[in-house]
Each structure stands twice: as C-alpha cells, then as structure tokens.
Amino acid sequence: MYYSSGNYEAFARPRKPDTADKKTAWFIGAGLAALAGAAFLIRDGHIAGKRITILERLMLPGGALDGAKQHEKGFVIRGGREMEDHFECLWDLFRSIPSLEVEGASVLDEFYWLNKDDPNCSLQRATVNRGQDAHTDGLFNLTGKAQRELTTIFLANPRDMEKKRIDEVLGQDLLNSNFWLYWRTMFAFEEWHSALEMKRYLHRFIHHIGGLPDFSALKFTKYNQYESLILPLCNWLTRQGVIFQFGVEVTDVDFEIRPGYKQATHIKYKRDGISGGIDLCADDLVFVTIGSLTENSDTGDHHTPAKLNEGPAPAWDLWRRIASKSAAFGRPDVFGGNVHATKWESATITTLDTRIPNYICKIAKRDPFSGKVVTGGIVTVKDSSWLLSWTVNRQPHFKHQPKDQIIVWLYSLFVDRLGDFVKKSMQDCTGAEVTQEWLYHLGVPVAEIPQLAETGAKTVPVMMPYVTSLFMPRQAGDRPDIVPKEAANFAFIGQFAESAERDCVFTTEYSVRTAMEATYTLLNIDRGVPQVFNSTYDVRKILAAIARLRDSKEMQIEPAFLRKLLQEAVEAPVLRELLEGHQVIPN
C-alpha cells in the first residue's frame, strides 16, 4: 500500500490482484468503515460480492451514521456529519455508488450539485440573552498570548503532545476566546481531551480556518446521513451479492501468533443466544471494527429521560479480548475506560406546527420550510449552562417526514450541569424538558414555554457514554496499526485504528480511510490511497490562516528597521503580492 495524490492515480483503475479469486472476506461490524471496505474489495480488489460477509450485532447497518423513525418515539438522529471538499477517500468511494434519487448520477454527483446550488453558510453562529445575536461577528478574539500558544502546538513535535490534555498546552486566554467557542462546539472537544488530536485537527483543516466562524467551509447531505450515505451504499453492496448477517454478536477472534507471523484463525460469535464459530485460513481476510462511539446509546422519549448505560459494552469488550493477545492490538481502556469523560447527550426535536419554526426563523434568518440551508450548522447558545448547540439542516431531513414538520438536532457538552430554565441536568431531563430549555434560549416567552414544549414538539433524547472516547489523551501504540506488523490476513478499521497518514478522527473520512488502507494492504491493490490534502504545507493557506486568526489585523513587524528591510527585500512581484495579500506587510 502506498499514498498518492493527483489525477493520474485518482482516475486509474487497478488491475485484478493475483490472489483475488482465492480470497474470502469477513467484516466484523457494519458501520461505514466496514461498508466502505467491502466496496473497495469489490471495485478495486475485483473480489466477487458473494465472497464477502458482514457480521453485525444490531439489526441494521450504518453504525454511528444513523437516522430513523422509532415507533411511538419519533424521528431520531444521534448526530450529524460535517463534510468538506478534501475528504479524498470518502469521495473516492462515493463517486462509484449510484444515487437512489438522481438517475445516472453517483452519490458524489448528487452531493456536489446540491452544495453548488445551495452553498452552506451560517447567518448567526451564536446567541446570548435568550436568542439575541452574540455578535461574535466572525472574529476569533485571540490575544497575542493565545496566538503564540496556537502557533506552538501547531509547530510542536507530535511526540511532545502525547498523553497531554488540551488545557495543559493552552491557557485561559485561548480557552476564553471566540476561537475556542467555535472550535469546541463544532468538533465537540473538551479541555481534558487530547492535545495531540487538536494538533492534528489544526494541520488537517488549516485551509478552513477562515470558514470556522460561519461554517462556509462545510457541506452537508440532502437528508440524514443514513438515507443519504448508508442506504445507497448498502443497496449497491447488496446488488453486488454481499452477504449481510444481522443479529450476530462477534465475541472474540483467535490468532496464531509466533515470531514474524500473526494470523486470525477463528471468529467466535453468538446468534440468538447460541454460540458459533468460523474457522479461518490464510486466504480468509478479516476486518475488525474496534471500539464504538455509539455503544450503549440509550434513547428516552418526550416524557422519559435517556439513561446512562455503564454496563457491559460488547464492542469494547471484543476489543479488550483481542488486545489481551498482543501488545500490537492496542489499549482499549485508554479510550473506553472513563465514561464520565467521554459522554454527552443529544436530542432530536420534531416540531409539530409552525409556532416553534417561527422562532427558528428569527435566529437562522432563513425560512426552515424552504428546502434549502437553514442554520448552516450549529447555533451555539453562548450563555447556556449546558453549552447547548442546535441545528436545522435542509428540510425534510427524512424522506418520509411530513411537510409541516421540522427536524432539529441539539446537543450539550455539559450534561451534568443544571439548566438555566429547567434547573435539571440534561441527562436527567425528559424530551419535553430538553425542549423547554431550548425554547427558553430561543426567546419564547417564559409563560408559554411549558405548554409549547408539550404540544408543539416531540423530542427524543439520546445519551451516548462513549461518544468522545476517540479524543481521550493517547500515545503511540494506544491505537493499533490498521494492519499490524507481520499480520497475514487481518486488519483493524474504524475510528480507533491508527492510519500512517496524518488524518484525524471523528470524521466520515477517517472511517473510509482506514478501510481503504486495510483492503489495499491485505490484497496488495496496485493503486495509491489518497494522501491527506496538503494544505498544512501550503504557505498561502498558512498565511491566510494566520491573517484570519489575527482577525485580519496587519502584522506589526518590529523594530522599524527590520520592517523597512523586509519591505525593501520584497521586490519580486509574486512574493510581494503574497505577503501583501495576507497582511504580512502593508499595501
């Protein structure tokens, strides 16, 4: 497996590997990584779909990329996915998956046209004082000290960031800034999360710093992620003959481990309470999804709080059993061993008439029934004790959603703190009480809030114990390599496998990247895996980011003689244009 960039590799079709006809593939888990891996084996590895089996404990595919109408409770989405131009592996996958809605188009075509015709942008990123504009005004408000701290973490050796928390490398100036408000609520970072992962994010998305305050950097699907991404992908895989086995809980994988060689030899599983097993030979490829962001999720309803499930967690227990067999298989408890540091809660609110949408319109400054971009990303309630954020994507958000209803997604980073209106923590609130807290911050008259929450909406809260587990401080070896050294027939995929590329987790791109690297490595597919977009090495992108982080204030080069020398030295028109254009020197 090797990395590549450019059209030459991107448009090439790999030849059939010599061993393709001998191989059989088993995927443990049916999340995006597994589905993508199956697609790459078929498209690029030339393996027949009927020789690929996906084993899934739940009764439907998609993993964290969900979206459903639950009987009686209502519509539910545990989270949403923010995407951008340079998710190279994701778009490489979906260029080949036919759209379910547009004849002759791929999912990528459909997505591209949608976001060209209706580009994303937020018109009000944050509110205070019950629905009033917080007037962050696109500014980062970073002091000189905070700017220096960001520069330090950006330039630091990654090894120096291992096992460190964000608040160990960034001070209060930065943590009190608009930058941190934008950053933490957009990506769900907490101060105790990984400084190393934050560094990776800075490098990965340096080209989007300017779009951070108004979300102009982002792109979204037409519907929820399940219907827009998972359904077309599963439809294509099924037509290729891929075998889906639901209700199958894989409990362990056995390995032959000896000097210079590691091979998966047996899969243990339970189906309907009955134990079973699958013997594996060297030509059986095994792709194991390790860990889970959405494991042990619990849904409440409009009158019932979601519960925090700290009990047995099958996906994490599977990784623990596997990890006990070799130090090369990672350290799962680094990520899944502290529920109270990794949990937060979301809620899906379905409005039932036009009363609440009128308040949405005032803040979003757009008609939520237009079918186009509404909030353009999350609206953060800056003075919320829960640090509550909410968003309305294009409507309908579900294909079969009634035309007079609006789907709102809401989440809070501080689920243990008392609310500003309900005086309860979010994790103790029913859906109606979550709605009341939200309506309070929308500016609904206090006397009307209880009745409007009860009759104007139907809300499903969801508690997720492990949702930010992938952000916990870590060091090399905590995540296993996608294909561990000396592995003959197995790979680890998903958010907790370690790519050799400098990509970052909590993205659809990372799931697909791990699948692509795994399949290309084990099958020796002769085509490059796309590199991460190299914006971090582009001086234009870096200068543009520096200018925006300074809120476009001209850089003051002192002392004066040094400034004069620099100006005199910059005679080349291209260099002068570059420096003047990014406020390094005055025009």
C-alpha positions in Angstrom: 0.0 0.0 0.0 1.3 3.5 -0.8 0.0 7.0 -0.8 -0.6 9.2 -3.8 -2.1 12.5 -5.0 -3.3 14.0 -8.3 -5.4 12.9 -11.2 -3.0 10.3 -12.5 -3.7 8.0 -9.6 -7.2 9.2 -8.8 -8.7 8.2 -12.1 -6.7 5.0 -12.6 -8.4 1.6 -12.3 -6.3 -1.1 -10.6 -5.7 -4.4 -12.2 -7.1 -7.5 -10.6 -4.7 -8.8 -7.8 -3.3 -12.2 -8.5 -4.8 -13.6 -5.3 -8.3 -12.1 -5.6 -10.1 -15.3 -6.6 -8.7 -17.2 -3.6 -9.8 -14.6 -1.0 -12.9 -14.6 1.2 -13.6 -11.6 3.4 -15.3 -11.2 6.8 -16.2 -7.8 8.2 -16.9 -7.5 11.9 -19.4 -4.6 12.3 -21.5 -2.9 9.7 -20.5 0.7 10.2 -19.2 3.0 7.5 -15.7 1.6 7.7 -16.9 -2.0 7.0 -19.3 -1.0 4.3 -16.5 1.1 2.6 -14.1 -1.8 2.9 -16.5 -4.2 1.2 -17.0 -1.7 -1.6 -13.2 -1.3 -2.1 -12.7 -5.1 -2.2 -15.3 -5.3 -5.0 -14.4 -2.2 -7.0 -10.6 -2.2 -6.7 -9.8 -5.7 -5.5 -12.1 -7.5 -8.0 -13.4 -9.8 -5.3 -16.9 -11.2 -6.0 -19.5 -9.7 -3.6 -20.8 -13.2 -2.7 -17.4 -13.9 -1.2 -17.8 -11.0 1.3 -19.8 -11.4 4.6 -20.6 -8.6 7.0 -21.4 -9.6 10.6 -23.4 -7.1 12.7 -24.8 -7.4 16.2 -27.6 -4.9 15.6 -30.4 -5.4 13.1 -29.4 -2.7 10.6 -26.2 -1.3 9.1 -24.6 2.1 9.4 -23.1 2.3 12.9 -23.0 5.9 14.0 -24.4 7.1 10.7 -28.0 6.6 11.7 -31.4 8.2 11.1 -34.7 6.5 11.8 -38.3 7.0 12.9 -38.7 4.9 16.0 -42.2 3.6 16.8 -44.1 6.0 19.0 -41.0 8.0 20.0 -40.5 9.9 16.7 -37.5 10.7 14.5 -34.0 10.1 15.9 -30.5 11.1 14.8 -27.7 10.6 17.3 -25.5 13.1 15.5 -24.7 14.7 12.2 -21.8 14.7 9.8 -19.9 17.8 8.6 -18.0 17.2 5.4 -15.7 19.2 3.2 -14.1 19.2 -0.3 -11.0 17.3 0.7 -12.4 14.1 2.2 -10.4 12.4 -0.5 -11.1 8.8 0.4 -14.8 9.4 1.1 -15.4 11.0 -2.3 -13.2 8.3 -4.0 -15.7 5.8 -2.6 -19.0 7.6 -3.3 -18.0 8.5 -6.9 -18.8 4.8 -7.6 -22.0 4.5 -5.6 -25.2 5.2 -7.6 -27.6 7.8 -6.3 -31.0 6.5 -5.2 -32.7 9.7 -6.3 -30.9 11.0 -9.4 -30.9 8.7 -12.4 -27.4 8.3 -13.9 -25.7 10.1 -11.1 -23.4 8.9 -8.3 -23.8 9.9 -4.6 -20.9 12.2 -5.1 -22.5 13.9 -8.2 -25.8 14.4 -6.2 -23.9 15.8 -3.2 -21.7 18.1 -5.4 -24.6 19.6 -7.4 -26.6 20.1 -4.2 -23.9 22.1 -2.5 -23.1 24.1 -5.6 -26.7 25.1 -5.9 -27.2 25.7 -2.2 -23.8 26.6 -0.6 -23.6 26.4 3.2 -23.2 29.4 5.4 -24.4 30.4 8.9 -26.0 33.8 9.4 -25.9 33.6 13.2 -23.3 31.4 14.8 -24.0 32.1 18.4 -26.7 33.6 20.6 -26.9 35.1 24.1 -29.7 36.6 26.3 -32.4 34.2 25.1 -32.0 34.3 21.3 -30.1 37.6 20.8 -27.1 37.7 18.5 -24.0 37.1 20.5 -22.1 39.3 18.0 -19.1 37.0 17.6 -19.1 38.7 14.2 -16.7 36.2 12.6 -13.9 37.3 15.0 -11.6 34.9 16.9 -10.6 37.5 19.6 -7.3 35.8 20.2 -4.8 37.7 22.4 -1.2 37.7 21.4 -0.5 35.0 24.1 -3.3 32.8 22.7 -1.9 33.2 19.1 1.5 32.2 20.3 0.1 29.1 22.1 -1.7 28.0 18.9 1.5 28.5 16.9 3.4 26.5 19.5 1.0 23.5 19.3 1.0 23.7 15.5 4.8 23.6 15.3 5.3 21.1 18.1 6.7 17.6 17.6 3.7 15.3 17.8 5.6 13.1 20.4 5.6 16.1 22.7 1.8 16.2 22.6 1.3 12.6 23.5 -0.8 11.9 26.7 -1.3 15.6 27.2 -4.7 17.4 27.7 -5.6 20.4 25.7 -5.6 22.6 28.9 -2.1 21.5 29.6 -0.8 23.3 26.5 -3.4 26.0 26.0 -4.1 28.7 28.6 -7.2 30.6 29.7 -6.7 33.4 27.1 -7.3 30.9 24.4 -10.0 28.9 26.3 -12.0 32.2 26.8 -11.8 33.2 23.2 -14.3 33.0 20.4 -11.9 30.7 18.6 -12.4 28.1 21.4 -16.1 28.6 21.4 -16.3 27.9 17.6 -13.8 25.0 17.8 -15.1 23.1 20.8 -18.7 23.2 19.8 -18.1 22.4 16.1 -15.8 19.4 16.9 -17.0 18.5 20.5 -13.6 19.0 22.1 -13.4 19.3 25.9 -10.4 20.8 27.8 -9.4 17.4 29.0 -9.3 15.9 25.5 -6.1 15.1 23.5 -3.7 17.9 22.7 -2.3 15.6 20.0 -5.7 15.3 18.3 -6.2 19.0 18.4 -2.8 19.5 16.8 -3.9 17.0 14.1 -7.1 19.0 13.5 -5.2 22.2 13.2 -3.0 20.7 10.5 -5.8 18.8 8.8 -8.2 21.8 8.5 -5.8 24.7 8.3 -7.3 25.6 4.9 -10.7 26.1 6.6 -9.7 28.4 9.5 -11.4 31.3 7.6 -14.7 29.3 7.4 -14.8 28.3 11.0 -16.9 31.2 12.3 -19.7 30.9 9.6 -19.4 27.3 8.5 -18.8 28.3 4.9 -16.2 25.6 4.9 -18.8 22.8 5.4 -21.0 20.8 3.2 -24.0 18.6 4.1 -26.0 15.8 2.6 -29.6 16.4 1.4 -31.1 14.1 4.0 -29.9 12.5 7.2 -26.6 10.5 6.9 -28.4 7.1 6.9 -30.6 7.9 4.0 -28.1 9.9 2.0 -25.0 7.8 2.5 -25.7 4.4 4.1 -28.8 3.4 2.1 -27.3 3.9 -1.4 -24.0 2.2 -0.3 -25.9 -0.8 1.2 -28.1 -1.0 -1.9 -25.1 -1.2 -4.1 -23.4 -3.8 -2.0 -26.5 -6.0 -1.9 -26.8 -5.9 -5.7 -23.1 -7.0 -5.8 -24.0 -10.1 -3.8 -22.5 -9.1 -0.4 -24.0 -11.1 2.5 -25.3 -9.2 5.5 -25.8 -11.2 8.7 -27.6 -9.2 11.4 -28.2 -10.2 15.0 -24.7 -11.7 15.1 -22.5 -10.6 18.0 -18.8 -11.4 17.5 -17.4 -12.1 20.9 -13.7 -12.9 20.1 -11.2 -13.6 17.4 -8.4 -16.2 17.8 -5.0 -15.7 16.4 -1.9 -17.7 15.7 0.9 -15.6 16.9 4.5 -16.6 16.6 7.8 -14.7 15.8 7.4 -12.9 12.5 3.8 -14.0 11.9 0.3 -13.2 13.0 -2.8 -14.8 11.6 -6.5 -14.7 12.5 -7.7 -18.3 12.8 -11.2 -18.3 14.3 -14.2 -16.0 14.8 -16.4 -16.6 17.8 -20.0 -15.3 17.8 -23.4 -15.6 19.3 -26.7 -15.6 17.4 -30.0 -15.8 19.3 -28.0 -16.8 22.4 -26.4 -19.7 20.6 -22.6 -19.8 20.3 -21.0 -20.5 16.9 -17.7 -20.1 15.2 -16.0 -19.6 11.8 -12.6 -21.2 11.1 -10.3 -19.1 9.1 -7.3 -19.8 6.8 -4.7 -17.5 5.4 -6.9 -16.7 2.5 -9.7 -15.5 4.7 -9.4 -11.8 5.2 -10.8 -10.4 8.5 -11.5 -6.7 9.0 -12.4 -5.9 12.7 -14.1 -2.7 13.6 -12.7 -1.9 17.1 -14.4 0.3 19.7 -17.6 2.3 19.1 -18.7 5.9 19.6 -22.3 5.0 19.9 -22.0 1.8 22.0 -24.6 1.5 24.8 -26.6 4.5 23.5 -29.9 4.9 25.2 -33.0 6.7 23.8 -35.6 8.3 26.0 -38.7 9.9 24.7 -40.8 13.0 25.2 -41.7 12.0 28.7 -38.7 9.8 29.7 -35.1 10.7 30.1 -32.4 8.7 28.3 -30.3 6.5 30.7 -26.6 6.4 31.1 -25.7 2.8 30.4 -22.4 1.9 32.1 -22.9 -1.8 31.8 -21.3 -4.4 29.5 -20.3 -2.8 26.2 -20.0 -5.6 23.5 -17.9 -3.6 21.0 -15.4 -2.5 23.7 -15.3 -6.0 25.4 -14.5 -7.5 22.0 -11.5 -5.2 21.6 -10.4 -5.9 25.1 -10.3 -9.6 24.5 -8.4 -9.1 21.2 -6.0 -6.7 22.8 -5.1 -9.1 25.6 -3.5 -11.4 23.0 -0.8 -8.9 21.7 0.6 -5.5 22.7 0.3 -4.7 18.9 -3.5 -4.8 19.2 -3.9 -1.5 21.2 -5.0 -0.4 24.6 -8.9 0.0 24.6 -9.2 1.3 28.1 -7.3 4.4 27.2 -10.4 5.4 25.2 -13.3 3.4 26.7 -12.3 3.3 30.3 -13.8 6.6 31.6 -17.4 7.1 30.6 -17.8 10.3 32.6 -15.1 11.9 30.5 -16.4 10.7 27.2 -20.2 11.1 27.4 -22.6 13.7 26.2 -26.2 13.8 25.1 -28.1 14.8 22.0 -31.7 15.2 21.2 -33.8 15.1 18.1 -36.7 17.6 18.2 -39.6 17.3 15.8 -41.7 20.4 15.6 -45.4 19.7 15.1 -46.7 23.0 13.8 -45.5 26.5 12.8 -45.2 28.0 16.3 -41.6 26.9 17.0 -40.4 27.3 13.4 -41.2 31.0 13.7 -38.6 31.3 16.4 -36.1 29.3 14.4 -36.6 31.6 11.5 -35.7 34.7 13.7 -32.4 33.2 14.6 -31.5 31.4 11.4 -32.7 34.4 9.3 -34.0 31.8 6.8 -37.3 30.0 6.2 -36.9 26.5 7.7 -39.5 25.2 5.2 -37.6 26.4 2.2 -35.9 23.1 1.4 -32.5 24.9 1.4 -29.8 25.7 4.0 -31.4 26.8 7.3 -28.9 27.4 10.2 -25.9 26.4 8.1 -24.5 24.4 11.0 -24.9 24.6 14.8 -26.1 27.7 16.6 -24.3 27.7 20.0 -26.0 29.3 23.0 -23.0 31.0 24.4 -24.5 31.6 27.8 -26.1 28.2 28.2 -25.0 26.4 31.4 -25.3 23.2 29.3 -23.3 24.8 26.5 -26.2 23.8 24.3 -25.9 23.9 20.4 -28.6 23.2 17.9 -29.0 22.9 14.2 -31.6 22.7 11.5 -30.4 21.1 8.2 -32.2 21.2 4.9 -35.8 20.0 5.3 -37.2 17.5 5.0 -34.4 15.8 6.9 -36.1 12.4 6.4 -37.6 11.4 3.1 -40.9 10.5 4.6 -41.1 13.4 7.0 -44.4 15.3 7.0 -44.1 18.6 5.1 -45.4 20.7 8.1 -42.7 19.3 10.5 -39.1 20.5 11.1 -36.4 18.2 12.5 -33.9 19.9 14.9 -30.8 18.3 16.3 -29.5 19.5 19.6 -26.5 18.5 21.8 -24.9 19.7 25.0 -21.2 19.3 26.1 -22.0 19.8 29.8 -24.7 17.2 30.5 -24.2 17.2 34.3 -24.8 20.9 34.9 -28.2 22.3 35.9 -30.1 24.1 33.1 -31.0 27.8 33.0 -34.7 27.2 32.9 -35.5 23.6 33.9 -32.9 23.6 36.8 -32.0 20.0 36.0 -29.1 18.4 34.3 -29.7 17.4 30.7 -29.0 13.8 31.4 -31.9 13.9 33.9 -34.3 15.6 31.5 -37.2 14.2 29.5 -37.6 15.2 25.9 -40.1 17.8 26.9 -37.8 19.3 29.5 -34.9 19.4 27.0 -37.3 21.2 24.6 -38.2 23.7 27.4 -34.6 24.6 28.0 -34.1 25.1 24.2 -37.2 27.2 23.9 -36.0 29.4 26.7 -32.8 30.1 24.8 -34.8 30.7 21.6 -36.6 33.6 23.4 -40.0 32.1 23.8 -42.0 34.0 26.5 -41.4 32.2 29.8 -45.1 31.7 30.5 -45.6 29.9 27.2 -42.7 27.5 27.4 -44.2 24.5 29.2 -47.3 24.4 27.1 -45.4 24.9 23.8 -42.8 22.2 24.7 -45.7 19.8 25.4 -47.9 20.5 22.4 -45.5 21.9 19.8 -42.8 19.3 19.6 -41.9 15.7 20.1 -38.4 15.1 21.4 -36.1 12.1 21.7 -33.1 12.5 24.0 -30.1 10.1 23.4 -27.3 9.5 25.9 -24.0 8.3 24.4 -21.5 7.1 27.0 -18.5 6.8 24.6 -19.2 9.5 22.0 -15.9 11.4 22.5 -13.8 8.4 23.6 -11.7 8.8 20.5 -10.5 12.2 21.8 -9.0 10.9 25.0 -5.3 11.7 25.5 -3.2 9.0 24.0 0.3 7.9 22.9 1.8 5.8 20.2 0.6 2.2 20.5 -2.7 3.0 22.2 -4.4 2.6 18.8 -3.3 -0.4 16.8 -1.9 0.0 13.3 -4.6 -0.7 10.7 -2.6 -3.7 9.6 -0.3 -4.6 12.5 3.3 -5.6 11.7 3.5 -9.2 10.5 -0.3 -9.6 10.2 -1.1 -12.1 7.4 -4.8 -11.8 7.0 -6.4 -9.3 9.3 -6.8 -5.6 9.8 -8.4 -3.1 12.3 -10.7 -0.5 10.9 -12.7 2.5 12.2 -12.0 5.4 14.4 -9.7 3.6 16.8 -7.2 2.2 14.2 -4.0 4.1 13.5 -3.5 5.3 10.0 0.1 6.0 8.9 -1.3 9.2 7.3 -1.7 12.4 9.4 -5.5 12.2 9.4 -7.8 13.0 12.3 -10.7 11.1 13.9 -14.4 11.8 14.3 -14.9 12.2 10.6 -16.5 10.0 7.9 -13.2 10.4 6.1 -11.2 8.6 8.8 -13.6 5.6 8.7 -13.3 5.3 5.0 -9.5 5.9 5.0 -8.9 3.1 7.4 -11.0 0.7 5.3 -9.1 1.8 2.1 -5.7 1.3 3.7 -6.7 -2.1 5.1 -8.1 -3.5 1.9 -5.3 -2.1 -0.3 -2.7 -3.5 2.0 -4.1 -7.0 2.6 -5.0 -7.5 -1.1 -1.9 -5.7 -2.4 -4.0 -3.5 -4.7 -1.8 -1.6 -7.1 -3.3 1.9 -6.8 -2.4 4.8 -4.4 -4.5 5.6 -1.3 -5.1 9.4 -1.5 -3.0 11.5 0.8 -4.5 13.9 3.2 -4.8 17.3 1.5 -1.5 19.0 1.9 -2.8 22.5 3.0 -0.5 22.4 6.0 2.5 22.6 3.7 1.0 25.4 1.5 2.4 28.8 2.5 -0.6 30.5 1.0 -3.0 28.5 3.2 -0.8 29.1 6.3 -0.6 32.9 5.7 -4.3 33.1 5.1 -5.0 31.2 8.4 -2.6 33.5 10.3 -4.3 36.5 9.0 -7.8 35.2 10.0 -6.6 34.1 13.4 -5.4 37.7 13.9 -8.9 38.9 12.8 -7.2 40.3 9.6 -5.2 42.8 11.6 -2.0 43.8 9.9 1.1 42.1 11.4 3.3 44.5 13.3 6.9 43.8 12.4 9.2 45.4 15.0 11.6 47.0 15.2 11.0 49.5 12.4 14.4 48.9 10.7 13.5 45.2 10.3 10.2 46.2 8.8 11.9 48.5 6.4 14.5 45.9 5.4 11.7 43.3 4.7 9.8 45.8 2.5 12.9 46.7 0.6 13.8 43.0 0.2 10.4 42.1 -1.3 10.9 43.2 -4.8 9.7 40.1 -6.6 6.0 40.8 -7.7 4.8 37.3 -6.8 6.3 37.4 -3.3 5.1 41.0 -2.6 1.6 40.0 -3.8 1.7 37.0 -1.5 2.8 39.0 1.6 0.6 42.0 1.0 -2.4 39.8 0.3 -2.2 38.2 3.7 -1.4 41.4 5.7 2.2 40.4 6.4 3.4 43.7 5.0 1.2 46.8 4.3 0.0 47.5 0.8 
